[in-house]
Amino acid sequence: MSDLHIRAAVPADIPAVLGFWQVAAEGASISDDEQGVARLIARDPEALLLAERDGVLVGSVIAGFDGWRCHVYRLAVHPAARRQGIGAALLAATEERFAALGGRRSDAMVLQRNESAHHAWKAAGYGPEEHWRRWTKPLR
C-alpha cells in the first residue's frame, strides 16, 4: 500500500470529489454539491481526506470532529479499487486524526441497505448501536 497517498482535500478538488462520489459512494447526501463541500473544507480543512494512487482519486472519507464527537461520513472507495486496503487506510487516518484532536469514540453513518458496507465496518471494529435512531430535519 506504499503507493497510496492520503491527504486533505483543497477547494480545487471539489469537482473531482463530487464526480468520484457519483461513481463510488452509496446514496447521496443533501450536501453533495459544490457549496456543501466548499463549506466543509473552509470550516475544517483537514476533515475531507482523499486517497490517491498514482495521482488518481481512489477513496475518500469525511472525518468530522465537533469538539464533542467524532463522526465518519462518506467513506467511499472506487469500485475497481475495493478490497485492496484503501478503506482501511482511510479509516486509520481518520482515527489518527480523531485521537490527535482528543476524540474518544468514532461513529459512522452507514446506510441500512448497504450490506457490503456492513461487513467492512464490522471488520474495522465498528458495530451498530441498535438503541439509537438518527432523527433529521432539513433546514431548507
VMD Tcl script that builds the backbone (N, CA, C; Angstrom):
set m [mol new atoms 420]
animate dup $m
set s [atomselect $m all]
$s set {name element resname resid chain x y z} {
  {N N MET 1 A 0.830 -1.195 0.000}
  {CA C MET 1 A 0.000 0.000 0.000}
  {C C MET 1 A 0.871 1.253 0.000}
  {N N SER 2 A 2.168 1.096 -0.248}
  {CA C SER 2 A 3.073 2.238 -0.207}
  {C C SER 2 A 2.806 3.232 -1.332}
  {N N ASP 3 A 2.101 2.805 -2.369}
  {CA C ASP 3 A 1.799 3.719 -3.466}
  {C C ASP 3 A 0.532 4.533 -3.197}
  {N N LEU 4 A -0.083 4.358 -2.039}
  {CA C LEU 4 A -1.290 5.089 -1.677}
  {C C LEU 4 A -0.907 6.341 -0.908}
  {N N HIS 5 A -1.451 7.460 -1.325}
  {CA C HIS 5 A -1.185 8.743 -0.663}
  {C C HIS 5 A -2.505 9.291 -0.135}
  {N N ILE 6 A -2.549 9.593 1.164}
  {CA C ILE 6 A -3.745 10.178 1.768}
  {C C ILE 6 A -3.433 11.610 2.145}
  {N N ARG 7 A -4.334 12.502 1.740}
  {CA C ARG 7 A -4.135 13.924 2.002}
  {C C ARG 7 A -5.487 14.602 2.213}
  {N N ALA 8 A -5.426 15.798 2.781}
  {CA C ALA 8 A -6.640 16.598 2.953}
  {C C ALA 8 A -7.015 17.231 1.615}
  {N N ALA 9 A -8.300 17.308 1.373}
  {CA C ALA 9 A -8.803 17.941 0.144}
  {C C ALA 9 A -8.605 19.441 0.206}
  {N N VAL 10 A -8.477 20.044 -0.963}
  {CA C VAL 10 A -8.416 21.503 -1.110}
  {C C VAL 10 A -9.556 21.916 -2.046}
  {N N PRO 11 A -9.904 23.189 -2.057}
  {CA C PRO 11 A -11.033 23.611 -2.897}
  {C C PRO 11 A -10.946 23.166 -4.360}
  {N N ALA 12 A -9.750 23.107 -4.918}
  {CA C ALA 12 A -9.607 22.696 -6.316}
  {C C ALA 12 A -10.042 21.245 -6.537}
  {N N ASP 13 A -10.129 20.455 -5.475}
  {CA C ASP 13 A -10.534 19.048 -5.583}
  {C C ASP 13 A -12.049 18.858 -5.662}
  {N N ILE 14 A -12.822 19.881 -5.384}
  {CA C ILE 14 A -14.272 19.721 -5.241}
  {C C ILE 14 A -14.928 19.068 -6.454}
  {N N PRO 15 A -14.697 19.521 -7.676}
  {CA C PRO 15 A -15.353 18.851 -8.811}
  {C C PRO 15 A -14.999 17.366 -8.913}
  {N N ALA 16 A -13.750 17.036 -8.688}
  {CA C ALA 16 A -13.322 15.640 -8.759}
  {C C ALA 16 A -13.976 14.813 -7.655}
  {N N VAL 17 A -14.079 15.370 -6.469}
  {CA C VAL 17 A -14.703 14.659 -5.349}
  {C C VAL 17 A -16.171 14.394 -5.647}
  {N N LEU 18 A -16.879 15.388 -6.142}
  {CA C LEU 18 A -18.297 15.209 -6.459}
  {C C LEU 18 A -18.495 14.156 -7.543}
  {N N GLY 19 A -17.650 14.162 -8.554}
  {CA C GLY 19 A -17.716 13.144 -9.598}
  {C C GLY 19 A -17.379 11.765 -9.054}
  {N N PHE 20 A -16.392 11.707 -8.185}
  {CA C PHE 20 A -15.996 10.447 -7.564}
  {C C PHE 20 A -17.144 9.858 -6.751}
  {N N TRP 21 A -17.816 10.685 -5.961}
  {CA C TRP 21 A -18.916 10.195 -5.140}
  {C C TRP 21 A -20.050 9.631 -5.991}
  {N N GLN 22 A -20.258 10.185 -7.162}
  {CA C GLN 22 A -21.310 9.653 -8.043}
  {C C GLN 22 A -21.000 8.224 -8.476}
  {N N VAL 23 A -19.718 7.901 -8.582}
  {CA C VAL 23 A -19.293 6.573 -9.014}
  {C C VAL 23 A -19.089 5.631 -7.826}
  {N N ALA 24 A -18.514 6.155 -6.738}
  {CA C ALA 24 A -18.033 5.287 -5.669}
  {C C ALA 24 A -18.873 5.279 -4.400}
  {N N ALA 25 A -19.632 6.322 -4.144}
  {CA C ALA 25 A -20.384 6.407 -2.887}
  {C C ALA 25 A -21.772 5.807 -3.046}
  {N N GLU 26 A -22.243 5.220 -1.994}
  {CA C GLU 26 A -23.585 4.639 -1.977}
  {C C GLU 26 A -24.545 5.708 -1.466}
  {N N GLY 27 A -25.551 6.020 -2.241}
  {CA C GLY 27 A -26.504 7.038 -1.820}
  {C C GLY 27 A -25.964 8.437 -2.037}
  {N N ALA 28 A -26.815 9.400 -1.787}
  {CA C ALA 28 A -26.439 10.799 -1.942}
  {C C ALA 28 A -26.776 11.544 -0.658}
  {N N SER 29 A -26.070 12.618 -0.439}
  {CA C SER 29 A -26.284 13.451 0.738}
  {C C SER 29 A -26.837 14.800 0.302}
  {N N ILE 30 A -27.547 15.437 1.186}
  {CA C ILE 30 A -28.112 16.756 0.913}
  {C C ILE 30 A -27.008 17.788 0.654}
  {N N SER 31 A -25.794 17.493 1.122}
  {CA C SER 31 A -24.670 18.425 0.965}
  {C C SER 31 A -23.738 18.061 -0.176}
  {N N ASP 32 A -24.136 17.140 -1.031}
  {CA C ASP 32 A -23.297 16.725 -2.154}
  {C C ASP 32 A -23.392 17.720 -3.302}
  {N N ASP 33 A -22.881 18.906 -3.053}
  {CA C ASP 33 A -22.795 19.921 -4.101}
  {C C ASP 33 A -21.577 20.786 -3.816}
  {N N GLU 34 A -21.230 21.633 -4.775}
  {CA C GLU 34 A -20.007 22.442 -4.616}
  {C C GLU 34 A -20.040 23.292 -3.357}
  {N N GLN 35 A -21.183 23.904 -3.060}
  {CA C GLN 35 A -21.280 24.760 -1.882}
  {C C GLN 35 A -21.098 23.959 -0.594}
  {N N GLY 36 A -21.708 22.775 -0.542}
  {CA C GLY 36 A -21.593 21.949 0.660}
  {C C GLY 36 A -20.164 21.507 0.925}
  {N N VAL 37 A -19.492 21.030 -0.099}
  {CA C VAL 37 A -18.113 20.573 0.076}
  {C C VAL 37 A -17.187 21.756 0.347}
  {N N ALA 38 A -17.421 22.881 -0.311}
  {CA C ALA 38 A -16.610 24.080 -0.058}
  {C C ALA 38 A -16.759 24.538 1.394}
  {N N ARG 39 A -17.985 24.486 1.913}
  {CA C ARG 39 A -18.218 24.869 3.312}
  {C C ARG 39 A -17.461 23.938 4.256}
  {N N LEU 40 A -17.495 22.643 3.951}
  {CA C LEU 40 A -16.784 21.683 4.783}
  {C C LEU 40 A -15.285 21.992 4.806}
  {N N ILE 41 A -14.701 22.192 3.649}
  {CA C ILE 41 A -13.261 22.454 3.571}
  {C C ILE 41 A -12.905 23.775 4.253}
  {N N ALA 42 A -13.749 24.794 4.084}
  {CA C ALA 42 A -13.479 26.087 4.731}
  {C C ALA 42 A -13.595 25.984 6.249}
  {N N ARG 43 A -14.573 25.229 6.720}
  {CA C ARG 43 A -14.832 25.099 8.159}
  {C C ARG 43 A -13.776 24.246 8.848}
  {N N ASP 44 A -13.374 23.149 8.192}
  {CA C ASP 44 A -12.392 22.235 8.766}
  {C C ASP 44 A -11.526 21.679 7.636}
  {N N PRO 45 A -10.435 22.362 7.310}
  {CA C PRO 45 A -9.613 21.996 6.150}
  {C C PRO 45 A -9.001 20.590 6.204}
  {N N GLU 46 A -8.989 19.958 7.351}
  {CA C GLU 46 A -8.407 18.618 7.472}
  {C C GLU 46 A -9.460 17.510 7.497}
  {N N ALA 47 A -10.744 17.847 7.388}
  {CA C ALA 47 A -11.806 16.856 7.572}
  {C C ALA 47 A -12.013 15.935 6.373}
  {N N LEU 48 A -11.907 16.450 5.172}
  {CA C LEU 48 A -12.143 15.624 3.985}
  {C C LEU 48 A -10.810 15.047 3.531}
  {N N LEU 49 A -10.667 13.738 3.719}
  {CA C LEU 49 A -9.428 13.051 3.355}
  {C C LEU 49 A -9.618 12.319 2.039}
  {N N LEU 50 A -8.620 12.432 1.188}
  {CA C LEU 50 A -8.637 11.782 -0.115}
  {C C LEU 50 A -7.497 10.781 -0.206}
  {N N ALA 51 A -7.783 9.632 -0.781}
  {CA C ALA 51 A -6.749 8.622 -1.048}
  {C C ALA 51 A -6.493 8.623 -2.544}
  {N N GLU 52 A -5.224 8.737 -2.908}
  {CA C GLU 52 A -4.834 8.752 -4.321}
  {C C GLU 52 A -3.784 7.685 -4.578}
  {N N ARG 53 A -3.877 7.107 -5.741}
  {CA C ARG 53 A -2.863 6.162 -6.204}
  {C C ARG 53 A -2.433 6.643 -7.584}
  {N N ASP 54 A -1.155 6.932 -7.731}
  {CA C ASP 54 A -0.619 7.457 -8.985}
  {C C ASP 54 A -1.383 8.703 -9.432}
  {N N GLY 55 A -1.760 9.551 -8.477}
  {CA C GLY 55 A -2.459 10.797 -8.775}
  {C C GLY 55 A -3.932 10.644 -9.093}
  {N N VAL 56 A -4.459 9.432 -8.991}
  {CA C VAL 56 A -5.870 9.168 -9.294}
  {C C VAL 56 A -6.628 8.983 -7.983}
  {N N LEU 57 A -7.743 9.667 -7.849}
  {CA C LEU 57 A -8.580 9.559 -6.661}
  {C C LEU 57 A -9.205 8.167 -6.591}
  {N N VAL 58 A -8.909 7.434 -5.508}
  {CA C VAL 58 A -9.441 6.079 -5.345}
  {C C VAL 58 A -10.262 5.923 -4.073}
  {N N GLY 59 A -10.261 6.932 -3.191}
  {CA C GLY 59 A -11.028 6.834 -1.958}
  {C C GLY 59 A -11.195 8.179 -1.281}
  {N N SER 60 A -12.226 8.248 -0.449}
  {CA C SER 60 A -12.462 9.480 0.313}
  {C C SER 60 A -13.164 9.141 1.618}
  {N N VAL 61 A -13.040 10.034 2.560}
  {CA C VAL 61 A -13.770 9.930 3.827}
  {C C VAL 61 A -13.837 11.331 4.438}
  {N N ILE 62 A -14.933 11.595 5.120}
  {CA C ILE 62 A -15.040 12.829 5.904}
  {C C ILE 62 A -14.869 12.436 7.361}
  {N N ALA 63 A -13.882 13.041 8.012}
  {CA C ALA 63 A -13.567 12.793 9.418}
  {C C ALA 63 A -13.898 14.054 10.199}
  {N N GLY 64 A -15.158 14.190 10.592}
  {CA C GLY 64 A -15.618 15.404 11.259}
  {C C GLY 64 A -15.535 15.298 12.770}
  {N N PHE 65 A -14.960 16.313 13.382}
  {CA C PHE 65 A -14.889 16.378 14.844}
  {C C PHE 65 A -15.413 17.733 15.264}
  {N N ASP 66 A -16.430 17.740 16.100}
  {CA C ASP 66 A -17.054 18.989 16.526}
  {C C ASP 66 A -16.606 19.427 17.915}
  {N N GLY 67 A -15.574 18.780 18.452}
  {CA C GLY 67 A -15.110 19.084 19.790}
  {C C GLY 67 A -15.754 18.188 20.835}
  {N N TRP 68 A -16.780 17.461 20.440}
  {CA C TRP 68 A -17.504 16.582 21.346}
  {C C TRP 68 A -17.524 15.138 20.820}
  {N N ARG 69 A -17.878 15.006 19.547}
  {CA C ARG 69 A -17.995 13.683 18.949}
  {C C ARG 69 A -17.174 13.603 17.653}
  {N N CYS 70 A -16.761 12.389 17.344}
  {CA C CYS 70 A -16.019 12.099 16.123}
  {C C CYS 70 A -16.970 11.379 15.161}
  {N N HIS 71 A -17.195 11.969 14.002}
  {CA C HIS 71 A -18.146 11.415 13.050}
  {C C HIS 71 A -17.451 11.078 11.727}
  {N N VAL 72 A -17.766 9.912 11.192}
  {CA C VAL 72 A -17.213 9.472 9.920}
  {C C VAL 72 A -18.346 9.447 8.897}
  {N N TYR 73 A -18.125 10.118 7.774}
  {CA C TYR 73 A -19.109 10.187 6.709}
  {C C TYR 73 A -18.438 9.905 5.374}
  {N N ARG 74 A -19.226 9.471 4.412}
  {CA C ARG 74 A -18.843 9.380 3.004}
  {C C ARG 74 A -17.570 8.575 2.774}
  {N N LEU 75 A -17.367 7.505 3.557}
  {CA C LEU 75 A -16.263 6.594 3.253}
  {C C LEU 75 A -16.613 5.913 1.938}
  {N N ALA 76 A -15.789 6.127 0.943}
  {CA C ALA 76 A -16.055 5.577 -0.383}
  {C C ALA 76 A -14.733 5.158 -1.018}
  {N N VAL 77 A -14.777 4.011 -1.678}
  {CA C VAL 77 A -13.629 3.513 -2.425}
  {C C VAL 77 A -14.129 3.203 -3.829}
  {N N HIS 78 A -13.343 3.592 -4.819}
  {CA C HIS 78 A -13.734 3.335 -6.207}
  {C C HIS 78 A -13.994 1.837 -6.383}
  {N N PRO 79 A -15.083 1.478 -7.073}
  {CA C PRO 79 A -15.417 0.062 -7.240}
  {C C PRO 79 A -14.261 -0.794 -7.776}
  {N N ALA 80 A -13.449 -0.264 -8.662}
  {CA C ALA 80 A -12.335 -1.031 -9.229}
  {C C ALA 80 A -11.166 -1.180 -8.261}
  {N N ALA 81 A -11.193 -0.438 -7.146}
  {CA C ALA 81 A -10.078 -0.467 -6.199}
  {C C ALA 81 A -10.482 -1.047 -4.838}
  {N N ARG 82 A -11.653 -1.633 -4.754}
  {CA C ARG 82 A -12.115 -2.178 -3.477}
  {C C ARG 82 A -11.365 -3.453 -3.127}
  {N N ARG 83 A -11.366 -3.736 -1.816}
  {CA C ARG 83 A -10.725 -4.937 -1.253}
  {C C ARG 83 A -9.211 -4.919 -1.449}
  {N N GLN 84 A -8.652 -3.693 -1.427}
  {CA C GLN 84 A -7.205 -3.523 -1.550}
  {C C GLN 84 A -6.624 -2.781 -0.348}
  {N N GLY 85 A -7.441 -2.567 0.698}
  {CA C GLY 85 A -6.960 -1.907 1.903}
  {C C GLY 85 A -7.107 -0.392 1.909}
  {N N ILE 86 A -7.716 0.167 0.890}
  {CA C ILE 86 A -7.854 1.621 0.809}
  {C C ILE 86 A -8.805 2.136 1.887}
  {N N GLY 87 A -9.958 1.478 2.036}
  {CA C GLY 87 A -10.897 1.881 3.080}
  {C C GLY 87 A -10.276 1.782 4.456}
  {N N ALA 88 A -9.539 0.701 4.706}
  {CA C ALA 88 A -8.868 0.531 5.998}
  {C C ALA 88 A -7.831 1.629 6.230}
  {N N ALA 89 A -7.100 1.995 5.190}
  {CA C ALA 89 A -6.101 3.066 5.322}
  {C C ALA 89 A -6.775 4.404 5.611}
  {N N LEU 90 A -7.895 4.661 4.942}
  {CA C LEU 90 A -8.639 5.896 5.204}
  {C C LEU 90 A -9.184 5.922 6.629}
  {N N LEU 91 A -9.711 4.789 7.099}
  {CA C LEU 91 A -10.208 4.737 8.472}
  {C C LEU 91 A -9.078 4.910 9.478}
  {N N ALA 92 A -7.918 4.341 9.204}
  {CA C ALA 92 A -6.772 4.514 10.098}
  {C C ALA 92 A -6.367 5.989 10.166}
  {N N ALA 93 A -6.343 6.665 9.025}
  {CA C ALA 93 A -6.017 8.098 9.014}
  {C C ALA 93 A -7.075 8.903 9.766}
  {N N THR 94 A -8.326 8.507 9.603}
  {CA C THR 94 A -9.426 9.169 10.302}
  {C C THR 94 A -9.275 9.017 11.811}
  {N N GLU 95 A -9.021 7.797 12.250}
  {CA C GLU 95 A -8.887 7.532 13.680}
  {C C GLU 95 A -7.656 8.217 14.270}
  {N N GLU 96 A -6.573 8.313 13.503}
  {CA C GLU 96 A -5.390 9.061 13.951}
  {C C GLU 96 A -5.737 10.535 14.125}
  {N N ARG 97 A -6.480 11.095 13.187}
  {CA C ARG 97 A -6.912 12.496 13.285}
  {C C ARG 97 A -7.730 12.701 14.547}
  {N N PHE 98 A -8.692 11.820 14.772}
  {CA C PHE 98 A -9.554 11.951 15.947}
  {C C PHE 98 A -8.749 11.849 17.245}
  {N N ALA 99 A -7.861 10.893 17.327}
  {CA C ALA 99 A -7.049 10.724 18.535}
  {C C ALA 99 A -6.202 11.969 18.797}
  {N N ALA 100 A -5.619 12.529 17.743}
  {CA C ALA 100 A -4.800 13.737 17.892}
  {C C ALA 100 A -5.628 14.930 18.375}
  {N N LEU 101 A -6.911 14.946 18.033}
  {CA C LEU 101 A -7.794 16.031 18.455}
  {C C LEU 101 A -8.416 15.792 19.831}
  {N N GLY 102 A -8.150 14.636 20.422}
  {CA C GLY 102 A -8.697 14.317 21.740}
  {C C GLY 102 A -10.010 13.558 21.695}
  {N N GLY 103 A -10.383 13.076 20.530}
  {CA C GLY 103 A -11.624 12.311 20.408}
  {C C GLY 103 A -11.558 11.017 21.189}
  {N N ARG 104 A -12.715 10.571 21.651}
  {CA C ARG 104 A -12.777 9.367 22.480}
  {C C ARG 104 A -13.466 8.188 21.805}
  {N N ARG 105 A -14.332 8.462 20.853}
  {CA C ARG 105 A -15.048 7.388 20.167}
  {C C ARG 105 A -15.449 7.889 18.799}
  {N N SER 106 A -15.350 7.013 17.831}
  {CA C SER 106 A -15.705 7.354 16.460}
  {C C SER 106 A -17.029 6.696 16.121}
  {N N ASP 107 A -17.897 7.442 15.449}
  {CA C ASP 107 A -19.128 6.829 14.964}
  {C C ASP 107 A -19.250 7.073 13.473}
  {N N ALA 108 A -19.999 6.198 12.824}
  {CA C ALA 108 A -20.107 6.257 11.372}
  {C C ALA 108 A -21.568 6.196 10.952}
  {N N MET 109 A -21.882 6.925 9.901}
  {CA C MET 109 A -23.188 6.847 9.275}
  {C C MET 109 A -23.084 5.776 8.192}
  {N N VAL 110 A -23.858 4.693 8.339}
  {CA C VAL 110 A -23.807 3.576 7.400}
  {C C VAL 110 A -25.237 3.280 6.953}
  {N N LEU 111 A -25.458 3.292 5.663}
  {CA C LEU 111 A -26.801 3.016 5.146}
  {C C LEU 111 A -27.242 1.611 5.517}
  {N N GLN 112 A -28.469 1.487 5.969}
  {CA C GLN 112 A -29.031 0.187 6.323}
  {C C GLN 112 A -28.985 -0.788 5.150}
  {N N ARG 113 A -29.280 -0.291 3.959}
  {CA C ARG 113 A -29.378 -1.174 2.797}
  {C C ARG 113 A -28.023 -1.584 2.218}
  {N N ASN 114 A -26.953 -0.963 2.655}
  {CA C ASN 114 A -25.628 -1.229 2.096}
  {C C ASN 114 A -24.967 -2.391 2.841}
  {N N GLU 115 A -25.433 -3.597 2.543}
  {CA C GLU 115 A -24.962 -4.792 3.246}
  {C C GLU 115 A -23.453 -5.015 3.120}
  {N N SER 116 A -22.889 -4.749 1.946}
  {CA C SER 116 A -21.449 -4.961 1.790}
  {C C SER 116 A -20.660 -4.019 2.688}
  {N N ALA 117 A -21.185 -2.821 2.904}
  {CA C ALA 117 A -20.507 -1.879 3.808}
  {C C ALA 117 A -20.568 -2.367 5.249}
  {N N HIS 118 A -21.651 -3.028 5.628}
  {CA C HIS 118 A -21.765 -3.539 6.999}
  {C C HIS 118 A -20.607 -4.474 7.316}
  {N N HIS 119 A -20.254 -5.327 6.370}
  {CA C HIS 119 A -19.150 -6.260 6.579}
  {C C HIS 119 A -17.827 -5.509 6.745}
  {N N ALA 120 A -17.618 -4.502 5.932}
  {CA C ALA 120 A -16.380 -3.718 6.018}
  {C C ALA 120 A -16.281 -2.981 7.345}
  {N N TRP 121 A -17.380 -2.375 7.766}
  {CA C TRP 121 A -17.373 -1.642 9.039}
  {C C TRP 121 A -17.138 -2.604 10.202}
  {N N LYS 122 A -17.773 -3.756 10.186}
  {CA C LYS 122 A -17.559 -4.743 11.256}
  {C C LYS 122 A -16.104 -5.184 11.292}
  {N N ALA 123 A -15.514 -5.415 10.124}
  {CA C ALA 123 A -14.109 -5.827 10.055}
  {C C ALA 123 A -13.181 -4.754 10.622}
  {N N ALA 124 A -13.609 -3.500 10.547}
  {CA C ALA 124 A -12.803 -2.392 11.073}
  {C C ALA 124 A -13.045 -2.159 12.564}
  {N N GLY 125 A -13.918 -2.967 13.173}
  {CA C GLY 125 A -14.150 -2.849 14.605}
  {C C GLY 125 A -15.358 -2.017 14.998}
  {N N TYR 126 A -16.161 -1.604 14.033}
  {CA C TYR 126 A -17.359 -0.812 14.303}
  {C C TYR 126 A -18.569 -1.734 14.416}
  {N N GLY 127 A -19.562 -1.288 15.145}
  {CA C GLY 127 A -20.798 -2.051 15.246}
  {C C GLY 127 A -21.969 -1.117 15.472}
  {N N PRO 128 A -23.155 -1.553 15.083}
  {CA C PRO 128 A -24.338 -0.695 15.254}
  {C C PRO 128 A -24.744 -0.582 16.723}
  {N N GLU 129 A -25.300 0.547 17.062}
  {CA C GLU 129 A -25.914 0.739 18.373}
  {C C GLU 129 A -27.413 0.727 18.133}
  {N N GLU 130 A -28.031 -0.390 18.357}
  {CA C GLU 130 A -29.433 -0.584 17.998}
  {C C GLU 130 A -30.388 0.296 18.789}
  {N N HIS 131 A -29.955 0.808 19.939}
  {CA C HIS 131 A -30.852 1.625 20.755}
  {C C HIS 131 A -30.915 3.086 20.306}
  {N N TRP 132 A -30.152 3.445 19.272}
  {CA C TRP 132 A -30.174 4.809 18.737}
  {C C TRP 132 A -30.845 4.807 17.377}
  {N N ARG 133 A -31.483 5.883 17.052}
  {CA C ARG 133 A -32.069 6.089 15.727}
  {C C ARG 133 A -31.734 7.524 15.330}
  {N N ARG 134 A -31.292 7.720 14.140}
  {CA C ARG 134 A -30.968 9.050 13.647}
  {C C ARG 134 A -32.250 9.811 13.326}
  {N N TRP 135 A -32.376 11.003 13.833}
  {CA C TRP 135 A -33.509 11.887 13.554}
  {C C TRP 135 A -32.975 13.064 12.757}
  {N N THR 136 A -33.691 13.460 11.737}
  {CA C THR 136 A -33.228 14.563 10.895}
  {C C THR 136 A -34.344 15.551 10.620}
  {N N LYS 137 A -33.934 16.745 10.253}
  {CA C LYS 137 A -34.862 17.787 9.815}
  {C C LYS 137 A -34.139 18.639 8.780}
  {N N PRO 138 A -34.604 18.680 7.548}
  {CA C PRO 138 A -33.984 19.551 6.556}
  {C C PRO 138 A -34.118 21.014 6.998}
  {N N LEU 139 A -33.071 21.788 6.811}
  {CA C LEU 139 A -33.099 23.196 7.192}
  {C C LEU 139 A -33.517 24.097 6.031}
  {N N ARG 140 A -33.611 23.551 4.853}
  {CA C ARG 140 A -34.032 24.337 3.670}
  {C C ARG 140 A -35.007 23.565 2.863}
}
mol reanalyze $m
mol bondsrecalc $m
mol representation Tube
mol addrep $m
